[in-house]
Every structure is written in structure tokens, then in C-alpha cells.
Amino acid sequence: MESDCRIPVACCRPRVLLLHALFWGLVSLRVFGAALLSEEKTTVKPAVAPCWLLENFVVLEECDRCSDFNAKTQSVCRQTGYVERVNCTKTSRQEYKSCRSALMEEHLFWKFEAAMLALTVVFAVLVVIRQRWLDRLASEKVRRQIESI
């Protein structure tokens, strides 16, 4: 009578079991270590929220590209490369807010469209090539069947 065990006998050797335990132990240490490190990084004291998140604001200067110097020094410029100056209504504070430029959005849209068009062409060519290959195989099979008669 055969055993219902689906684990091969070769996998139950002590050396293999030890290697599996070592491998999974290292994997779990890596995962839990990364989780602990990410917890330590997130426990940094929270920054003060900008006023435009908490209250209404008026845009003083429209969305404009950051200068090279500002892009390196201001954290607001690092997010999108564009910034607008806003005035918060309650506190009357003027702050800079990261924004997305219409020109940047248009460029991203056309890049996306070009990528989709290129993928469409590539996969259309692949479909045509595969269909021709399958047609050739079917023709050869029919030819062999006819020759065998």
C-alpha cells in the first residue's frame, strides 16, 4: 500500500531540512528586520502641517517651474518640480505649495500615449507572427495527413 504523503523522501534528509530551516530563517530575519527598521524611521516626530492643508487658501502666483537652486534646497520643489505661492485665508500666511503643471501633464499624457501605441504595435506584430507560425504548422500537419493516405 502506498503512502498518501506527497513530500518526496529526498526532502526529508537532515541536510536538506537543515538547509530549508536556514534559508527560511534568513528570509524571516530579513523581513522582520526590514519591518523593524521601517518602524524606527516612522517614529520621527511629525512635521507641522502646512496651512493650505488645514484651511482655505488663495493662489497668489500660478504654478511655475522651480529654479535649479530651489529644486535642490526646497522640499516643496522636489516633489513635482513646480510650485505655486498661496495665501491662507485664516492665518494670512504665505506658503509655497507643490503643484502639477498643465504643460507637464500634457507631456506625461503624450509619453503615455506613445508608450501604449508602441506596445500595441509590438503585440500586434507578435500576434501576426504567431498566427503565421500556427498556420504553417497546421498546413504541414494537413500535408502529412494527405501524404499518408
N, C-alpha and C positions, 0 to 999 in steps of 0.2 A: 504494500500500500504506500502511495506517495504522500509526501508531506504537503500541507497547504501553505507552508512558509514560502514566501516569494523572494526572500533575501537569499542571494547566492551564498554558498558555503565559503567561497573565497573572500567574501566581505566580512566574515566573522573571525578571521585570523586576528590574533592580538596585535600584530604590527599594523594592519590596516585599521583596526579600531582605534589604536593609539594615534595614527596619523589623522583620522577623521576628528577625533577629540581635540587634537592640537589645532587643526585647521579651523574648526568651528569655535574653539576658544579664542583664537586670534581674531576671527571675524567679529565675535561678540564684543571683545575688548575694544576693537576699532570703532564699532557702532556706539557702544556706551561711552567711550572716551570722547567721541565727537559730540555726543549729546551733552555730556557734562561741560565740555568747553563752550558749547553754544549757550548754555545756561549762564556761565560766568560772564560771557560777553553781553548778554541781555540784561544783566543786573546793574549795568551802569546807570547812573542817575538820569532820569528823563530830562530832556531839554525843554525849555519853556516854549509852548506852542505859539506860533506867530499869530498876530491879532486877526489876520484875514481868515483864519480857520474858525475863530470864535465869534466874529461879528461881521456885519455888513461892511463892504468897502467900495470905494470909488476908484476906478483906474485913472491915474494921472498921466502916465505915459504908456502908450500901447506896446505890445510885445515887440521886442527888438533884440537883435543878436548881441551877446556879451562880447566885450573886447577880450583879447588873448590874456591880458593880465587879470581881468575879473574872472574869467573862466577858471583860472588856476587858484585864485585867492578866495572867491566867494562860493560857499557851498550851494547857494541857490542857482548859480550859473552852471554848476557841474551836472545837474540833473538833465536838462534838455539843451543847454547852450543858449537859451533865450530867456529873457527876464522882462517883467513889467513892473512899474512903480505904482503902488496902490496906497490909498489913504483910508485908514479905518475910521468909520463914522463916529463911534462912541469915544474912543480914546484919542482920536485925531493924530495917530501915529502914522508916519510914512515908512513903509517897508517895501522890500523887493520880493516879488513872487515869481516863481518859475512858471513858464507858460510854453505852449506849443504854437509855433509859428504856422500860419496858413501856408507859407511857401515850403516849410519843412514837411508839413503834412502832405502837400501835393507831390513833393519829391518821393516821399515814402510810398505814396499810393502808386506812382508810376513805376517805382522799383518793384513793388509787389506785383503789379500787372505784368511787367516784363518777365519776372520770375515764373509766374503762372503760365504765361504764353510759352516760355522756353520748356517748362515741364510738359505742357500739352503736346508740343511738337515732339519732344523726346519719346514720350509714351505712345504717341500715335505711330511714330516710326517703329518702335518696338512691337506694337500690335501688328503692323503690316508685315514686318519680318517674320514674326512668329506664325502668322496666318499662312504666309507663303511656305514656310517650313512644314507646317502641318499639312498643307495641300500637297506638297511634294511627297511627304510620307504616305498620304492616302493614295496618291497616284501610283506610287511604287507598289503598295500593297495590292491594289486592283490589278496592276500589270502582272505581278507574281501569281495572283489567283487565276488570271486568264491564261498565263503560260502553263500553269499546272494542269489545265484541262486537256 
